């Protein structure tokens, strides 16, 4: 069942409709908030919006690399059968 919830990350409020457990989604928001805070604290010139973009790029990069690794593993499993 879809549920609507509101997240606030770095002062930005967003309404989300999700089928996932709301606590899971809130946990994602907390992880993102921590990552953004870490990036802002580690740089005297970085703004929150820049940190959010860096987080997005970082997560997309990780996702793409994991997807590629997953495909390679699937091919290897197929060869071993």
Order of alpha helices (4+ residues) and beta strands (2+ residues): beta-beta-alpha-alpha
